[in-house]
Amino acid sequence: MSINQLIFRSLKKNLKNYYLYVFALIFSASLYFAFVTLQYDPSMDEASGTIKGGAAIRAASILLIAIVSIFLLYANSIFIKRRSKEIGLFQLIGMTKNRIFRILSVENFILYFCSVFLGIFVGFAASKLIIMILYKVTGVQAIAALHFTIQPFIQTLIVFSIIYLFIMLMNYVFIKRQTILALFRVTSSTEGKVKKVSILEMILGMAGIILIIAGYYVSTKLFDGSFTQTNSLLIAMLFILGSVIIGTYLFYKGSVSFIFNMIRKKKNGYLNINEVLSISSIMFRMKSNSVLLTIITTVSALAIGLLSLTYISYYSSEKMAKSYIPSDFALANGEDSNKLKEALATKSIGFDENKIEVIWAEVNIEDILESALEEANFDPNIMSLAIVSDRSVKSIDVTPKETIFSGYSAALQSFTSLSDSGKIELKGRNVSIPQNYLGPKDDSILPSYLTNGGLPVAIVDQTVFDRLKKDVDPERQMKNSVYYGIDLKNKDDIEKANDVFDTIAFKNKEYSASQFQELQSIKMNMGLTMFIVGFLGLTFLITSGCILYFKQMDESENEKANYTILRKLGFTQSDLLKGIQAKQVFNFGIPLFVGLFHSYFAVKSGWFFFGTEIWTPMIIVMVLYTILYSIFGILSVFHYKKVIKDSL
């Protein structure tokens, strides 16, 4: 038999074992090619509302290379080990290690680059759909089209050729290091199985759970006023990161074995077939895979957390736009307001105008200040706030002794926490007016440029406003002290009205703003971020799911002899499959749910920096991630079913 015939037969025989490796290659190549295509697609620049995301996409593509490389190298390590007996047989018949390596290299070359070219074709076919999704989430009005450019094709080939060289280097080192005897024992070697859980493992397991709980607890205190110094805040963040990651490692190293050992002891060691196949297997295999599971859990938590935070920003875009610009159109002077009103009237667009006069004064909030970051040099006796009359605000009416704060951002509250009631003092140059503080109100009534970067607006009675207006400090007043807000009567006219808005040459263009345009800008920026994070998150999900699936394939082959014995003892395929299903629930479920808990506490600690809604976007992300992740668990059950069927 010639070498070419041997390569062909070997490739044909091993193709059924390599189908997942082929899938991994096709998926990785198509994903990378489709993503890189975004950098060179001409429609990205020609679309209205041009997306300024080239740098972000390039940075994400570098991270994508790292993920894909690790994934393919790990997949190759599993499959080269599965062929160890075949490599040993080649040596037994007299082949040198260099010749064996050349045979495997040619075989791998054919399989690898055929898969890469097929992946590029799939990526090209899917690129239009990906661009359509990007346009949808960013609000760009353009027609997506298929454009094949040579740059992403060459870039993809270069990247995957480099990865191929690393794979060949890994295979060469593996073949050179292994003896013939070792090659026949690679797949049959155990993964550190032990028969007894030691006291040290119990201590490590308890320490892991305590560290995770401690990290969760500190995360709930991160922005509630418990840490008032930047250094202490940084130390707390590092503690959370370290305790959760180390705790997760110790959890897999000792906690899982400890918990399942307690269950086994409670049953006095009498386990049924389902428990033998699930509990006993998980007890010892999770410990040996603790590093891998810690990485998968951390990556899953990172992916879920980032996806949740970006979706929170995107989901909250309308409320954020309203907080920046409360009315459909914001104008800084009467002349500009009249121009817009006249233009809208000529187009028969109905509107209402709200005029708000604003003054700025010092406010003493010492009595209601609960906590503040010390490094901010915050003086509770001197806080300059915008002040408006209750006559300018619909549905609010306060007495001359009362004040309400409106539009106090959640992010600012995390660093400067105020109580819900108390005493404050409004200060002019000569007068000081004591007031009863009635608490905060969420709705913004002034655009962000009039509120000193997110500080609240004080709403007072008209008589108090008049007293302060006569005694204000001129140096504290802004040039534009009147806000003109125009709201459309029919919101369906918003795009038509914005076209009118864009044609007007305003005197004060800097302070003339459109809520609709602000919303589009937020959606474009956050949509692009969400798309990139979602793309990488999907890569994290599929690669981690595939790695666990490959690991289960490896374990199933190692345990095939055990299934043969159990089948000969009289256990049916259905009996064994029930235990396997329980095993996969633990194998895939434990890393998933630990990752979900990690991401929940991470998102919960600082979500308010990203938007105004948390539960709906976070739950949607977690449910979708769980459904997609569960697919790999279901596939592993089907693979085990095939192994059990073939075991007898």
N, C-alpha and C positions, 0 to 999 in steps of 0.2 A: 504494500500500500504506500503510495507516495504521500509526501507531506501535505500537498494540496488536497488530496482526498481525505486525509486525516483531519485537516482543518474544517473541511466542508461537513464531514460526518459529525465532528464534535460540535460544530455550530448548530447543526440540525437537531442533535440530541439534547443540547442544553438550552435550546430556544424556549422550551416550556418552563424552564427554571428562571429564565432571564426576562420573562414578560413584564415583571414589575420593574426591573432595571430599565428595560426599554421604555416603559411608561414614564419612569422618573426622568429619563433623558428627553423624551418628547415634550413632556410637561415643562421641564426647566428651559429647554431651548425656545419653545413657543412663547413662554412667559417673558423671557429676557428679550427676544426679538421684538415682540409686540410692544414692550415697554420702551425699548431703545428707539423704535420707529416714531414714537411721539416727539422725540427730539428733532427729527428731520422732516416730519410731515409738513408740507407747505400750508395745509389748511389750518394749522395751529396758529400761524402768523396772519393769515388772511381773514380769519374770523373776526366778526365785529366784537369789540370788547376784548382785545388781544390778551391772551394769557401770558403773564410774565412769570413763567415757572420753569424756564430752561435749566437754571442752576439747581432748583429743587429736584427736578427729574434726573439730572446727571448725578447728584449726590445719592438719590435713591437707587439709581442703577448700580452704583458702586457697592452699596449695601446688599443689593440683590445678588451681585456676583459672589459676595462672601457667603450668603445663605445657600445659594445653589452649589457652590464648591464644597462646602461642608456636607451638604446633603448627598451629593454624588460620590464623594470619597467614602462616606459612611456606608452607602448602599453597595459600593464596590467591595468594601472590606467584608461585608456579610457574604456576598456571592463568591468571592475568591476563596473564602474559608469552606464554603459548601463544595468546592471543587478540589479540596485538598487530597481526597483519596485518589481522584483521577490523576492529579499531579504526581502523587506517590507511585501509581502504577506506571506512568511514563518513565520514572526514574528506575523502576524495577526492570523494565525491558531494555535498559541501557541508554536511554536518552540523557544528555547532559542538561544541567539546569539552564544554560544559555539557550539551547535549542527549544526547551519547553517554554521558556519565556518568549521566544520569537513566535512560536505557534500561538500562544495565548494573546500576544500583542496583535498579530494579524487578525485573529478571530475577533478580538475586542475592537480593533480598528474598523472592521466591516460593520459590526453591530453598532458601534458608537456613532460613527459619522452618518450612517443611514438613518439612525434615530434623530440625529441633530438636524439633518436636511429635512426630514419629515416634520420635525418640530418647528423649523423655520417656516415651512409651508403652512402649518396649522396656525402659527403666530401671525403670518401675513393675512390669512383668511379671517382671523379673529380681530385684527387691528381696527377694522372699521367699526365693529361692535364696541371695542374699547374706547375709541374716540367718541362714539355716540354717547356712551356712558359719561365720559368726561365732559362733553358739551352739556349734557343734561344736568349734572350736579353743579356745574359752574354757571349755568344760565346763559351760555353763549348761543346766539342764534346763527347757526351756520350749518351747512350740509356736509356731513362726513363722507369721504370717498376713499377708495382703496388707492394708495400710492406706494409703489415699490421703488425704494431708493437703495442704491448700492452701499451707502455708508453703514446702515444698521446690519446689512448682510455680512459685510466684511468684519465689522466689530464683533458680531456674534460668533463668527468662525474663529477669530483670533482668541476670544475669551474661552471658548470651549476647546480649542486646540491646546491652550495652556493647561486647562483642567485635565485634558486627556494625558498630557505629559506627566502631571502629578499622579494620576491613576496608574500609569505605567511604572513610575518610580516606586509607588506603593506595592505593586505586584512583584516587581523585581526584588525588592527588599524582603518581601514575604517568602518568595521561592528560595532566595539565597540563604535565609536564616533557618529554614525548616529542614530537619533531617527526615529521612524516609519514615522512620517510626513515628516521629511527631506529626507528620502529615496524615497518617492513618488515625491519629488520636485527637486531631483538632476538633472535629465535630462531635466527638463523644465525651469531651472534657466537660466536667461539671462547672457550674457557675457559683462555686463557693457554698454549696449546700451544707448545712449543719443540722444536727439533730436536737440541739438544745440552745435556748436563748440565754445568754450569759447575763450576769448582773450588770456588767458594763453596758451592754446593749440596752438594758432596761433604763439605766440612768441616762444614756444618750437619747433614748426615745422620749423620756419625760422632759429632758432639757430642750429637745426640738419643739415639742408642743408649747412649752413655756415661752421659748423665744418667739415663736410665731404669734402667740397671744399678746406678748409684750409689744411686738412691733405693731400689731393691730391697735392696741390701746394708745400707744404714743401717736399713731396717725390720726386718731380721733381728737387728740389734744393739740395738733400741730398749729391750727389757726384759730383757736378759741380764746386766745389771750394768755395761755399758759407760758408761752415763750415770747418774751418782750425784747430780746436782744438778737441781733443777726447771727452772732456766733452760736448762741444756744439753739437757734432755729436750724442752722446748718448741721450742728452736732446731732440734733434730733432726727433730721432727714437721713444722715449717714447711719444712725443707729437703726432706724426703721429698715433701711435697705439691707444692712448687714445681718440684723437679727432674723429677718424674714427669709433671706437666702440660706443662711447657715441653719436656721430652724427647719427649713424645707429639706435640706440635705440630711439632717439628723432624723427628721421624720421618716424619710425613706430608709435610712440606715438602721434605725432602731425602733421607732414608734410602731410601724406597720407590723413588724415581727412581734413586738411586745403585745399589741392589741389582739392580733390573731392567736398568739400563744395563750392569752387569757381566755379567749373563746374556746380554744382546744382543751384547756385545763378544766373549764366549766363542764365540758362534756366528758371529762375523765378519759380523754384520748379515744373515745369511741366515735369515730367520724364515719358518716355514710360516704358513698362513692362520689356524690356531688361535692362534699366538703373536702374530700381528699384531693380531687382534681382542681379545686379553686383555692381554698384556704391554705392548704399545705404548700401548694406551688407558689402562691403569692408571698407567703411568709419569707421564703428564702431567696426567691429570684429578685424581689424588689430591693433587697439589701445589696445584692451584687450589682444591680443596675442603678444604684442611688445617685451616682453622678449624672448619668444620662437622664434620669427622671427629673432631677433638680433642674437641669438645663431646659428640658422640655416644659416643665411647669413655669419656670421663670420667663421663658420666651412666650408661652401662651398668655401669662398674666400681662406681660408687656404689650403683646398684640391686642388683647381685649381692652386693656386700659387706654392705650393710645386711640384705638378705634372708638371707644366710648367718648373720650374727651373731644375728639375732632367732630364726632357726630353731634355731641352736645352743642358745640359751637355752631354747626350747620343748622341744627334743629331750632336753635334759639336765635337765628339770624333776624327774624322779623322783630322780636322783642328788643334785640340789641339795636337795630336800626331806629326803632321808636324811642329808645332811651337816648340815642345820640341826637335825633331830630324828632321831636314830639309831633309836629304837624307835617302834612304832606309837603309843604314848602316853608322854609325858614328864611326870613329876610331881616336885614339889620337897620333899614331906614324906610321912611314913608315914601320916598321917591321911587325906590326899587319896588316896594309893595304896590304902588299905583301902576307901575309899568306892567307887572304881572297880572294884576286884576283886569286892566284894560285888554290885555292880550287874551286872557281867558274868556272875557265877555264877548269878544269878537268871534270866538270859536264856539259860543253858546255852551260853555262849560260852567256849571254852577259851583259856587264856592262860599265859604264862610271865613271871615277874618277874625283873629283873636290878637289883640294888642296888649302886651305886657310890659310895664315899666319896671326896670330893675335898678336897685341900688346895692352897694356893697358896704358892709359894716363889720366891726369886730363883734364876735360873740363869745362870751365866757361859758364854756360847757364843762367846767371842772366837776360839777355835781353829777352829771350824767355820763362822764367818761369812765368806762369800766377798765379798759386796757388800751395801751398804745405801744408801738414799737419804739424803744428808747433811742435807737440810732436815727430816727426820723427827726430828732430835735423838736418834738412836738410840744408846743406850749398851750395847755388847755385854756389859758386865760386870753390868748390872742389867736383866734381862728377867724379868718376872713371869709364870710359867706355871702352869697347872693341872696337878697331879700325882696320878696314881692308881696303885693296886697292880696287878700283873699277875694277881693272883687274881680281880680284878673283870672281866678281859677274857678272853673265850674265845680259845683257840688261840694265846695269847701267853704265853711263859714266858721270863723273862730271869734272869740270874745277879745276885748283889748288886753286881757291878761294871759292869752294862750298863744302858743306857737307850735306849728307842725313842720317837721322836716320831710322834704319830698325828694325822691330820686337819689337816695344814698346807695351807691353801688355795693354789691355783696363782696367784691374783691377788697374794697377799701374798708369795709366793716371787719374783715378778717385781721387787719392790722390796727384799726382804730375802732374798738367796740364801744357802742353807746347803749345805755339802758333804755327801757321803754317809757320812762317818765322821770320827772325831776324838775329842778330849777335851773334856768339859764338866764343870762343877762345880755341884752343888746346894747352896744355902746356906740355913741356918736362921739363927736369931738368934746362936747360938754355935758351931754345927757347920758344917763344910764337907765335902761328900762328893764326891770325884772319881769320874767315871764315863766309861766308854767309850761313845761315841755310835755306834749301829748303823745310823742312817739313818732316813728318813721312812717312814710307812705311810699309804696313802691314806684308808682308812676312818675315819670319825668315830666316836668312842665317847661323846662328850658333846654335849648340845645347845649351840647357838651362844651362848646367854646365859651359859654357864659357861666360855667359852674366850677371854674378852677380845677379842671381835671377830675371830675367825678364826685366832688364834694356835694353835700346836700344843699337844697334851696330852702330857706326859711320862709314859711308862709305866715304872715301876721295880719292882724286887723288893719283896716284902712286908716284908722286914727293913729295907730302906732307907726304905720308906714309913713304917714305925713309928718309926724314928729321927727323921725329919723332922717327923712329927706331934707329937712331944713337944717340938719346938724351933721351931715355926712362929711367925711374927710375927702376933699377933692382928689388927693393923691391915690386913694383906693378905688376911684371910679374908673370904669372902662370907657373908651371912646364911644362905643355903641351901647347905650344904656336902655334901648327900647327894642323889644323883640316882636316882630310881626309874623304870626303863624297863619298860614292859609291852608284850610282843609277843604277837599272836594266834597260836594254833596253826593255825587255818584262815584264810587270807587272804580267803576268800570272805565271811567275816563282818565285813569292815572297815566297810561302810556301816551295818550293824546296830549294830556296836559304837560308831560315831561318834554315832549317834542317842542311845545310852545316855550317852555322854560329854557330850553337850550338855545333858542333863537334870540333871546333878549340879552342886550348888552347892559348888565347891571353896573351901577356906580360902585357898589361895594361887593365885588364878585367873591372876595375871600370869605365873607360871611353869608353868602347866599347859597342855600343848600336844598337838595331834594331828598326826601326820605326814600323814595323809590330807587334813586341812583345809589344812595348809601346802602340799601338792601342788596342791590345787584353787585356792588363792590364787595360786600361781606360774603355773599354767596360765591362770588368768583374766587376770592382768596381762600375761604374756608373749604369750598368745594374742591379746589385743586389739592389742598392739604389732605382732605378726607379721601380723595381718590388715590393719592400716593400712599397714604397710611393704609388704606383698604387693600391696595395692591400688595404691599409688603405683608400686611396681616394675613391675606389669603395665602401668600407664599409660606409664612410661618406655619399656618394651619396645616397646609398640605404636606410640607416637609416633615413637621413633627408627627403628623398622623401616619405618614409613610414609614418613618423611622420606627415607630412603635409597631406598625404592621409587619415590617421586615423582621423586627425582633421576634414577633410571634411566629412568623414563618420558620425562623431559625429554631425556636424552642419546640415547635410542633414536630420538626424532623428529628430532633434529639429525643423527644418523648414517644416516638412512633413505636419503639419496642415495648414500652409500658402499655400502650393501647392494645398491642397484639396479645400480651399476657392477659389483660383484663377481658378482652373479647373471648379468649379461650376459656376463661373462668366462667363465662356465661352472661356477662354484661352486654346488653344490646347497644347498638349505635345510638339510640335515643337516650339511654342511661348516661352514656359518656358525654353526649352533646349537652345535656343539662348542666353538668359540672363545668364544661368548657364555656358555656354562656355566662355562668356566674363568674368564672375566672376573667373573662373579657370585660365584664362590668367593672371589676376591680382594676384590671390592667389599664383600661382606658378611662374609667370613671374617676379614679383617685387623682391622677394628674390633672384631669379636667376640672374637678370641683375644687381642688386646692388652688389651681390657677384662677378660677372664678372668684374665690374668696380673696385672694391676693389683689386682684384687679378691683374688686368692689371697694375694699378699704382704701386703695390708692386713689381711686376716682372720688370716693366720698370725702377724702381729706381736702381736696383742692379743686373740685369741679366748678365752683363759682368764679374761678378765674377765666373760665372758657365759655360760660353762657348762663342762661337763666333757668333751664330745665335740666333735670338729672334722670328721673326715673324712666320715662318713656324711652329716650334714646339708649340708655344703658341696658335696659331689659331687652330691647330689640337686638342690640349687638350680641348680648350674652346668649339669647335664644338661638339666633342664627349660627353663632360659633358652635354651640352645643350640637345643633342638628348636623352641621357639616362634619364636625369632629366624630360624631357617632357613626357616620358612614364607614369609617375605617375599622371601628369595632365590629360592625356587622360583617364587613368583608373578611375580617380575621376569623369569625365564627364559621363562615362558609369554607375558608381554607382548612380549618381544623376538621370540618365535616368530611372533606375530601381525604385528609390524612387518615382519619379514623376508618373510613370506608376501605382505604387501601391497606390498612394495617393487618387485615386478615385474608 
